[in-house]
């Protein structure tokens, strides 16, 4: 039930059933069920922008998987922890968990898990502008994606590598990966990957001062991003489109795309604000639930104490009655 409600976006109902499931799993000592349930709760917490609580439940799940010595589960949760700490901007802890997850995934030869671990490590270095280190893990990932025969992952890895080379001003090495990404896009039906590839190709041709080609790719990227209604993609594509149009002297088009870019920037900022509000609301609800549970526990404890007192009083009265009978018998005798 919890998973069904989660898939429908009804987070409060999902949490209620998942917590009940966790309690039942704990009662019957179902360690695997408990670990999976904690992991599901963590995923919901992350979706509603409550990263601290997501981390807390990930730690609970990790403890259960460690009890089971389930290396796949341990690696999976560690990757989730790396992702959560990355979202908080705690790069040291994120890197610590991502590297540990990579060790486990390599040990059990889980290529999908290896790809995810390498991705997290490369993102941590990229966000710290350590592009050479990021690139080393991205180059590993293209090999892993090829082993998995996963063209979607291959396209993403190619774009990551190209962006790192461009960040290092090595545009010559970037282009073959962009060309390969575009070729792979033609082989699979994945508009998200295609929009990403178009935007990066626009960026590459802009740097090479091939503005006509650059504008063509930027226009394709912007059109596809609008169809996808992906704010992040529209934000990136409209920036390239605006800058390239300006370089070609088309200031009307440049201004139109610039306005769109600013609108997307505002939307992303609003999204952050909404997520922050959601986090506060979720934390408030969680605190209210804890207080209600504590109140219920105190009430239950008081009820048990009252029952104990009643039993003790009954025992004393029974004892006094026995003493009275004994004394009466003695007097009669």
N, C-alpha and C positions, 0 to 999 in steps of 0.2 A: 504493500500500500504506500509506504514511504517513497519508494522509487517512482511509482505512478504519479503521485502528487508532485514530486520533484520535476518530472518530465513535463508536467502541465504548468510548471512555474508557481505552484501553490506552496511556497517555501515553509510557511508556518505549519500547515497541515502535514507536510512531509517530515518536518523535524519532530512533530508530536509522535508520529508513528515510528520513526526511526529510533527515537529515544526509548520508546516502549519496547521496540525490538532489541535494543542494546541491553535493557534491563532483563528481558527474558533470556537472552543469550548468556548473560552473566550468571543468572540463577541456575542454568543447566550446564554451566562451564563449557559453553560452545565458543572456544577461543577464536576459531576461524570466522564464525559468524559475527562475533564481537568486533574483530579487526575490520571486516568488510563494512559493517554498519558504521563504525567510527569514521572510516574513510569516506563513506557517503555523506555523513553529517558534515565533515570537513569541506567536502565539495560544495554543499549548499551554502555553508558559511562564507566561502570564497565568492560564490555567485552573488551574494547579497552584500558584498564588500566588507564583511567582518573578518578581515585577515587574521587578527590576533586569535580569535576563537577557532578559525580554521587551523591555525598552527597548533593550538591546544589539542584539538581532536586528531590531528595528524600524529602528534606525539603519542596519544593513547593507542592509535592504530599501530604505530611502529612498535610499541612495547609488546602488543599481542602477537604481531608477526615475528618478533624476535624470540618470543616464548616458543612459537611453533618452529623456529629456525627456517622459516619460509623466505628464502633469499629473493625470490621474484617479488613477493609482497614487500619485503624490506626495501628493495631497490625502487619499487614503484612509489612508496610513501616518501622515501628520501627525495625523489625527484619532485614530488608535490611540495615538500617542505622547501626545497631550493627555489621553486617557483613562487611560493608564498613570501619567503624572505626577500626574494628579488623584487617583488611588488612593494615591499616595505622599504626598499633601498638599503637593506642590510647585506651588502655584497660579500662580506667575509663569511657570514653564516650560510648564505646562499651557495657560495663556492664550496664550502665545507661539505654540505649535503650532496651537491651535484657530483663532486669528485668521489664521494663514498658510493653513491648510486652507480657511478660508472664502473667502479671496481666490482660491485656485485653483478652488474649486468654482463660485464666481460667474463666473469667467472662462470656464469650459467649460460653464456653465449646467446643472450637475448638481444638480437640485432635491433629490434624496434626500441627496446629500452636503451640500448647504447646510443641510438640516434637521438633520443630524447635527452639523455644525459649530456652528450656532446653539444646539443643545441643550447641547453641551459648554461653550460660553461662558456660557450662562445658569446652568448648574450650578456653574461656578467662582465666579460672582458670588453665587449663592444660598448656597453653603457659607460664603462670607465675609460673609453677611448684608447684601450690597449689593443689596437687593431691587428697587430702582428700575432699576438697570442690568440685572439678570436679567430683569425684566419687559419691557424694551425688545427683547431678543432673543426672548423667548417670543412677543411680539406679532408679530414678523416671522415666526416659525415657523408660526403659525396660517394666515398667508397662503400660505406655502410648501406646507403640508399640503393646503390647498384646491386649489392649482394641481395638486398630485399626485393629487388626488381620493382621498387615503388617509384613510379615516375613523378608522382606528386611531390614526394620528398626530394627527389632528384632536382626538380625545378626549383624548389625552395632553397636547397643547398647551393645550387648554381647562382641564384640571386644573392644569397648571403655572401658567397665568395667574391662575386663581382663587386658588391658594395664595399667589402673590406679592401679590395685592391684599389677601388676608386678613392677610398678614404686615405690610402697610402700613396695616392697620386700615381699609381701604376696602371694607367688606363689600357695599356697594351695587353696586359695579362687579364684584365677584366672582361674584354669583349668576347673572347671564345666561350666563356661561361654564359654570357648573356645570349649569344647566338644559340648555344646548346639548349638553354632554357626555353627559348622561343620555339625551337624545333620540337622539343618534348611537348610543349603546349599544344602544338598542332596534332599530336598523337592521342591526346586525352581531352575529355570535355571537362575542363576545370577553369571556369571564368575568373575565379579569385587569383589563381596562379598566373593566368594570362594578363590580367590587369596589372599585377605586380611587375611582370616582365616588361610590359609596355612602358611603364613609368621609369624603370631603370634604364631601358634603352634610350628613352628621351633624354635622360640625364647624361648618358654617355655621349650621345651625338651632340648635345649642347656643348659639352666640354671640348669636343673635337671641332667646334664651330661649324658643324653641318646642321644649320638651323632648320632647313626645310624638312629634312628627315626627322629631326628632333621634334618639330611641331606635329608631324604626322603621327609619330608614336604617342606624343602627349595627348593629342586629340582622341586617339583610340583608347588610351588609358582612361581619360576623363569620361568618355561616353560609356565605356564598360563599367566603370566605377559607379556612375549614376544609375545604371541599370541594376547593379547589385545593391544599391542603396547603402553602400559601405562608407561610413563617414571618414574613417582613416584613409581609405584609398582615394576618396574624392579630395581630401585635404592634401595629400601628396601630389596627386595628378594635377590639381588646379594650380599648385605652386609652380610646377615645371611648365605648365601651359602658359601661365601668366608671364614668367620670366622669358621664355622662348619667343612668345608673341611680341614682347617689348623689344627684344634683340632684333626682330625682323621689321620693327617699325610699325607694327599693328597695335597702336596704343589702345584702341577701342576694345579689341579682343583681350588685350593684356589687362585692362581695367576690369572688364567683366569677370575674368577668371580670378583676378585679385580679390574682388568683392566676394566671390564664391569661396575662395580660400579663407577669408576672414570669417565668413559665416560658419564654415566647418570648424574653424578654430574656436569660435564661440560655442558651437554645439559640443565640442569635446570638453570645453571648460565646464559647460552646464552638466555634462554627463559626470564629470568628476565631482561636481557639487551634489548631484543627485545621489551618487554612490556614497559620498560622505554623510549625507542625510540618512540614507538607508542604513549605514553602519551604526549611526547613533540610535535610530529607531529599533534596530535589531538588538543592540546592546541593552536598550531600555527594556524591551520585551523579555530578553534573557534574564535580566536582573529581577524583573517582576515575577517571572516563573520560579527563579531560585528562592525569592522571598516567600512565595506562595507554598513552595515545597517545604521550606524551613518551618513555616507556620503550621503546615499539616503535620510535619514530624514532631514539632513541639506539642501540638494538640494530642497526637497519638501517644507521645511519651507521658503527657499529663493524665491521659485516660488509663494508661497502664499503671501509673503510680497510684491513681485513685482505686483501681481494682486491687492492687497490692494492699492498700490500707484497709479496704473492705474485708479482704481475706484475713488479714492480721486481726482485725477487730472481731471477726467471726470466731477465729481460733481462740482469742482471749475469752470471749463470752462462753464458748463451749467449755474451755478449761475451768472457768469460774463455776459453771453449772455442775461440772464433774466434782469440783471441790465441795460445792454445797451439798451434793448428794452424799459424798463421802462423810462429811461432817454430820449430816443428818443421820446417816446409818450408825455412826459412832455414838451419837447421843441416845438413839433408840436402844442400842446394845447396852 
